[in-house]
Amino acid sequence: MKIREGDEPIFLPLPSTYGRLERKRYEKKWVILFFYHRDFAAGCDMDIGVFIENINKLKEAGVELIGISPDSLEEHFKFSVQKGIKFELVSDQKGEMAQLYGALKTKNPMNFKRKAFLISPEFQVLKEYNGKKTVLYPLEILYDVDFLQEILKNKEETLDVKIYRV
């Protein structure tokens, strides 16, 4: 089983910088769930740097970030402190969540593909991003969040977003 657009996301109770990853912490919120190769990797620094630079904008829009890599919790704490990260980092050392989301690149050594998922407050995956271009895919996500927030702000009745698979 692989999580896709239109699916309900699955959160495994993996160790994180917030204790354990918990679905209830993110229900009724916009969420960007993203997978990245490693803490302190050059490309990942650029990806996460875009999120860090825009964290206030994301928070104002009501968007929460969750970063997932195969690094240990200890590495995540070091990375968070050094980079000033103010969002949850999840340690997926066995690649369990990465496999669920199609983000597992290799098992030995454990490495993840650069992927992200935009999750609605109704807990539905609205969009999947395959981050082949390091800095561009976080910018695409930010654009989509701005676009959705603008639609919701200007819409008087509730927007019923549905994803259809072709």
NULUM-388247 format. One line per 4 residues: their letters; for each residue z, x, y of N, C-alpha, C. Coordinates in steps of 0.02 Angstrom, whole numbers, always signed. Atoms other than C-alpha are relative to their C-alpha. Last residue first. Layout:
REM residues N
A	Z:X:Y:Z:X:Y:Z:X:Y | ...;
This chain:
REM residues 166
VRYI	+70:+16:+14:-665:-386:+461:-19:+29:-66 | +35:-54:+35:-478:-394:+482:-71:-22:-15 | +42:+22:+56:-413:-512:+613:-33:+60:-30 | +44:-53:+23:-269:-471:+729:-38:-27:-60;
KVDL	+10:-1:+72:-187:-613:+822:-49:+56:-16 | +43:-54:+22:-111:-609:+996:-5:-2:-76 | -4:+0:+72:-41:-776:+1056:-51:+52:-26 | +60:-29:+30:-8:-748:+1240:+10:+2:-75;
TEEK	-10:-55:+48:+127:-863:+1301:-66:+22:-29 | -23:+23:+66:+78:-970:+1450:+6:+60:-46 | -57:+46:-9:+76:-903:+1627:+25:-26:-67 | +11:+60:+41:-29:-748:+1595:+60:-46:+7;
NKLI	+43:+47:-36:-27:-620:+1735:-12:-66:-38 | -29:+14:-66:+121:-518:+1672:-39:-55:+36 | -60:+40:+9:+64:-529:+1491:+31:-20:+67 | +20:+66:+26:-111:-470:+1534:+61:-45:-5;
EQLF	+33:+34:-55:-42:-328:+1641:-22:-70:-22 | -52:+20:-46:+78:-275:+1503:-30:-39:+59 | -36:+57:+29:-64:-275:+1377:+55:-25:+47 | +45:+57:+5:-173:-164:+1487:+36:-62:-26;
DVDY	+10:+25:-69:-32:-45:+1531:-42:-63:-1 | -65:+30:-20:+13:-29:+1346:-6:-29:+70 | -6:+64:+35:-171:+0:+1302:+65:-36:+19 | +48:+46:-31:-187:+136:+1435:+7:-70:-32;
LIEL	-27:+19:-65:-28:+220:+1372:-46:-49:+37 | -56:+45:+13:-96:+217:+1194:+29:-24:+67 | +29:+64:+22:-261:+293:+1251:+55:-52:-12 | +26:+32:-61:-165:+428:+1346:-32:-67:-16;
PYLV	-57:+29:-36:-65:+467:+1187:-23:-34:+65 | -24:+61:+31:-234:+481:+1096:+65:-26:+31 | +34:+62:-17:-314:+598:+1221:+32:-61:-32 | -29:+31:-59:-192:+743:+1217:-30:-69:+13;
TKKG	-71:-7:-13:-223:+800:+1038:+26:-39:+60 | +1:-38:-63:-396:+735:+998:+71:+0:+27 | +37:-62:+13:-392:+682:+815:-3:+44:+62 | -2:-49:-54:-255:+556:+847:-35:+65:-15;
NYEK	+9:-62:+39:-299:+411:+733:-10:+56:+50 | +34:-54:-35:-227:+262:+827:-4:+60:-47 | -10:-64:+32:-182:+99:+742:-42:+52:+36 | +54:-50:-1:-168:-60:+843:+23:+64:-34;
LVQF	+58:+23:-39:-73:-223:+845:-58:+49:-3 | +39:-58:-21:+51:-187:+705:-62:-25:+35 | +66:-2:+31:+159:-344:+703:-35:+63:+26 | +0:-47:+56:+344:-353:+739:-64:-6:-41;
EPSI	-1:+45:+58:+342:-504:+856:-2:+38:-66 | -68:+26:+6:+389:-381:+995:+8:-50:-58 | -18:+52:-48:+221:-297:+959:+73:-22:-8 | -33:+57:+33:+195:-132:+869:+23:-49:+53;
LFAK	-29:+41:-52:+72:+1:+928:+25:-64:-33 | +7:+72:+9:+43:+125:+789:+35:-35:+57 | -48:+41:-37:+15:+312:+799:-17:-73:-12 | +16:+72:-1:-68:+447:+695:+54:-37:+40;
RKFN	-19:+26:-66:-77:+638:+696:-23:-73:+2 | +56:+11:-46:-89:+678:+512:+29:-25:+65 | +22:+67:-17:+69:+740:+428:-62:+2:+44 | +32:+1:-66:+112:+901:+337:-27:-71:+12;
MPNK	-2:+67:-29:+224:+939:+189:-29:+3:+71 | -59:+17:-39:+171:+1107:+117:-7:-70:+30 | -26:-67:+11:+142:+1053:-18:-46:+50:+36 | -70:+2:+25:+129:+867:+13:+29:+70:-7;
TKLA	-11:-40:+60:-26:+867:+124:+73:-4:-20 | +58:-45:+5:-96:+749:+256:+4:+42:-63 | -16:-59:+41:+23:+601:+244:-63:+42:-9 | -5:-59:-44:-15:+483:+390:+18:+64:-39;
GYLQ	+61:-39:+6:-79:+335:+290:-1:+62:+43 | +42:+11:-58:+62:+224:+355:-66:+40:-3 | +8:+72:-13:+156:+205:+191:-50:-14:+56 | +44:+27:+52:+124:+389:+150:-12:-75:+10;
AMEG	+67:-25:-14:+198:+446:+315:-50:-27:-51 | +29:+44:-51:+347:+335:+283:-71:+22:+16 | +1:+70:+23:+385:+421:+118:-31:-47:+51 | +64:+31:-18:+334:+598:+169:-5:-73:-20;
KQDS	+36:+15:+63:+480:+678:+75:-68:-33:+13 | +12:-61:+38:+550:+763:+231:-36:-10:-66 | +32:+28:+60:+532:+608:+341:-20:+58:-46 | +13:-52:+49:+653:+656:+481:-26:-32:-65;
VLEF	-18:+16:+69:+644:+530:+622:-22:+57:-46 | +40:-41:+45:+645:+570:+807:+26:-10:-70 | -20:-14:+68:+711:+434:+923:-51:+43:-37 | +18:+53:+46:+677:+442:+1109:+14:+24:-71;
KIGK	-47:+55:-7:+742:+542:+1256:-23:-60:-40 | +26:+62:+30:+660:+709:+1222:+54:-54:+1 | -25:+56:-40:+715:+845:+1342:-23:-67:-25 | +54:+36:-35:+601:+974:+1263:+25:-57:+44;
QVSF	+45:-46:-35:+734:+1103:+1212:-52:-37:+41 | -37:-34:-53:+866:+972:+1170:-47:+44:+41 | -19:+50:-51:+750:+860:+1072:+34:+33:+59 | +61:+19:-35:+673:+1007:+977:+15:-48:+57;
KFHE	+20:-59:-40:+843:+1075:+927:-60:-17:+44 | -50:-7:-53:+898:+901:+871:-17:+59:+46 | +12:+53:-49:+735:+875:+775:+50:+5:+58 | +57:-20:-41:+755:+1044:+689:-14:-52:+55;
ELSD	-22:-57:-41:+929:+994:+629:-56:+24:+46 | -37:+29:-56:+862:+826:+569:+24:+55:+47 | -70:+19:+14:+739:+920:+460:+31:-30:+63 | -53:-47:-16:+553:+920:+499:+69:-27:-16;
PSIG	-35:-22:+61:+428:+811:+405:+58:+48:+14 | +30:-60:+28:+381:+720:+566:+39:+20:-63 | -16:-16:+70:+411:+549:+643:-37:+63:-21 | +40:-55:+26:+420:+503:+827:+23:+18:-70;
ILEV	-30:-28:+61:+486:+332:+880:-48:+54:-25 | +37:-50:+38:+452:+272:+1057:+40:+21:-61 | -42:-50:+34:+515:+112:+1139:-46:+47:-40 | +28:-32:+60:+412:+11:+1263:+47:+53:-26;
GAEK	-35:+25:+58:+493:-108:+1387:-24:+28:-66 | +43:+50:+32:+365:-78:+1524:+33:-29:-62 | +6:+55:-48:+499:+11:+1627:-42:-57:-30 | -64:+36:+1:+538:+117:+1472:-3:-61:+47;
LKNI	-3:+38:+63:+354:+165:+1456:+64:-42:-2 | +50:+54:-4:+343:+215:+1639:+2:-44:-62 | -27:+49:-47:+503:+315:+1623:-46:-60:+8 | -54:+38:+31:+439:+400:+1464:+29:-53:+48;
NEIF	+9:+71:-14:+273:+451:+1542:+56:-44:-26 | +19:+8:-70:+298:+639:+1555:-4:-74:+20 | -58:-19:-40:+391:+638:+1388:-14:-11:+75 | -50:+54:+6:+249:+542:+1304:+61:+15:+44;
VGID	+29:+58:-35:+118:+665:+1370:+50:-58:-3 | -5:-12:-72:+229:+811:+1317:-27:-58:+41 | -66:+24:-19:+242:+735:+1143:+12:+11:+75 | -5:+72:+12:+57:+758:+1119:+66:-28:+28;
MDCG	+44:+33:-49:+51:+931:+1201:+5:-76:-8 | -31:-8:-66:+203:+996:+1105:-42:-36:+53 | -52:+51:-4:+125:+925:+948:+37:+3:+66 | +33:+65:-10:-30:+1030:+974:+50:-56:+8;
AAFD	+34:+2:-65:+74:+1189:+995:-32:-68:+15 | +70:-18:+11:+191:+1159:+847:-37:-12:+66 | +17:-66:-27:+374:+1160:+904:-71:+23:-15 | -34:-18:-62:+421:+1011:+795:-22:+71:+18;
RHYF	-63:-38:+3:+291:+980:+660:+30:+7:+70 | -3:-55:+50:+135:+883:+616:+69:+30:-7 | +25:-64:-25:+154:+718:+710:+15:+54:-50 | -9:-55:+48:+176:+535:+665:-30:+63:+30;
FLIV	+52:-51:+8:+193:+399:+796:+22:+56:-47 | -22:-40:+57:+279:+231:+809:-53:+53:-11 | +52:-47:+20:+249:+155:+981:+32:+44:-54 | -16:-64:+31:+360:+3:+997:-64:+41:-11;
WKKE	+62:-37:+12:+360:-153:+1105:+20:+68:-26 | +19:-52:-48:+526:-241:+1084:-70:+26:-17 | +12:+31:-65:+584:-402:+1001:-15:+51:+55 | +26:+69:+1:+651:-305:+852:-3:-27:+70;
YRKR	+65:+6:-34:+672:-119:+885:-30:-70:-1 | -4:-33:-65:+856:-84:+844:-64:-13:+41 | -34:+45:-47:+847:-213:+703:+6:+30:+71 | +45:+51:-27:+717:-107:+613:+34:-41:+55;
ELRG	-18:+69:+15:+836:+37:+588:-47:-48:+35 | +51:+45:-27:+796:+223:+577:+17:-71:-22 | +50:+19:+50:+959:+311:+539:-50:-46:+33 | -39:+18:+59:+1081:+403:+652:-47:-12:-59;
YTSP	-41:+58:-19:+994:+403:+822:+44:-22:-59 | -43:-23:-54:+921:+579:+798:+44:-57:+27 | +32:-9:-65:+853:+514:+635:+50:+25:+51 | -43:-31:-51:+889:+504:+450:-39:+12:+65;
LPLF	+0:-74:+2:+774:+384:+355:+46:+28:+54 | -62:-24:-32:+814:+199:+332:+8:+76:-5 | -46:-24:+52:+632:+152:+295:+61:+29:+35 | -42:-56:-22:+546:+50:+430:+46:+18:-57;
IPED	-57:-13:+44:+402:-60:+372:+37:+61:+28 | -19:-70:+13:+280:-131:+498:+61:+4:-46 | -68:-8:-24:+215:-310:+477:+20:+73:-15 | -57:+0:+47:+29:-300:+453:+66:+1:+36;
GERI	-13:+68:+23:-107:-350:+577:+58:-6:-47 | -2:+47:-55:-172:-173:+597:+7:-71:-28 | +60:+3:-42:-135:-75:+440:+10:-48:+58 | -9:+44:-58:+12:-18:+334:-62:+5:+44;
KM	+3:-36:-63:-47:+63:+172:+6:-51:+57 | +0:+42:-59:+0:+0:+0:+0:+44:+63;
